[in-house]
Amino acid sequence: MRRVGLYWFGNDLRLTDQPGLVRAAREVDELICVYLVNPDWFRPSRYSSTRPLGRRREQFLLESLRALDERLRPLGQRLNVAWARPLDVIPTLIARYHLTHIYRSRHPGFDEAREWRWLWDHYPQLEFVEVENQTLFESHQLGDGALPATFSAFRRQMQNTAAAEPVAELEQLPAGPEFSGARPPQPKAHDGAFIGGETPARRHLNRYFNSDLPRRYKLDRNELDGWDHSTKFSPWLAMGCLSPRQLLSQLRAYESRKGANESTEWIHFELLWREYFHWSARELGSDLFRFGGRARRRPNTSFYPERFRKWCDGNTPYPLVNACMRQLNHTGYMSNRGRQLVASCLVNELSLDWRYGAAYFQEQLLDYDVGSNWGNWQYIAGVGADPRGGRHFNLAKQAAQYDPDGAFVARWGGAGGDAQLDSVDAADWPITRD
């Protein structure tokens, strides 16, 4: 019997450190490589006018798909792209090509897990293979018990656990049958700092670890602007153009050459945060998106459409928040410090439902990652893994500390916000200015 496999690419758009593809190359005679662009990503979500995939991340995705296709060609393969919901197209592929195996990277998202389970239940004759290639650790390394309730406990448990070394790049893949899937479209040219694809990711990886920047990371990481003030790996990690194991391997090689210090260990610390949110998302399932979150505690917030729109546009009474939001809207990126401040503002100053902020970040951020994004928003809102029950930042104090000369606010036009939050009251009566 001829074995025909499908490799279903997701957030793993690379050929290096791809154990699932290595396994597929060993187990099947023919292979179809596919990426599915879900049309629901472009439709408004339940959270006001936000949509799951914004324009800039769509551009980054198309660049990454095109780059992957070009890297597959010398191996006798191609990337087939279909604009369809997974459960609308994969059953058709199973029947048409008599698939025997389906491979993919294990995804932490609730919808993605539910789709996989549906296929598993409805096609018991197929071999389904999920591989951990978006994480530092394998599931068995976390032990048999539940995930620790806090990051601190997780860090103590896992910080000395060895991650597997990245798998070497593939040199050949089985050819595929004739397939009618479209080639990734040519993305538009742009002048953004981030370009999707494995080659730009590895270029940045090499540049960063051939500099002195890792030795300064902890000193610079709270800066609000500037390319070299943080590692900037997150968009490529989120899209899977780079794996966390590749990054950790380069970090350890750097420490062997240059010596470890507090800054290099802090990069590892941030990777562990990402890891914790990934496994937490898988454990929480749909609770990751619930108002009460992991803590099942309902914040004293609501939804005010006018306040939300002003926050999105960077038009609030808070100049530093405005500057951060305008930076996000213009670039698709915001510093970690900025993300904490604007999230705290939305929850505490504007009394808005945290899920609307998380959904807006999902649309706008180039480095959107389901676990990190929704997990961090739960953390700020006091419904997540923070034992202190949320974070409320003093915005004036933060501005004095991180933008003392007002240069960041001036650069992004943050001082021009509306001093009045609401123009109507709760009963939609106009609020007049004195």
Secondary structure, DSSP 4 states (H G I P E B T S, - for coil): ---EEEEEESS---SSS-HHHHHHHHH-SEEEEEEEE-GGGGS--SSTT--SS-HHHHHHHHHHHHHHHHHHGGGT--EEEEES-HHHHHHHHHHHHT--EEEEE----HHHHHHHHHHHHH-TTSEEEEE--SSSS-GGGG-SSPPPSSHHHHHHHHTTSPPPPPPPPPS---------PBPPPPPPP---S---SHHHHHHHHHHHHTSSGGGGHHHHTT-SS-GGGS---HHHHHHTSS-HHHHHHHHHHHHHHH---HHHHHHHHHHHHHHHHHHHHHHHGGGGGSTTTTTT---S-B--HHHHHHHHHT-SS-HHHHHHHHHHHHHS---HHHHHHHHHIIIIIS-B-HHHHHHHHHHH-TT--HHHHHHHHHHHHTSSS-TT------HHHHHHHH-TTSHHHHHTTGGG--S-S-SB-TTSPBPPP-
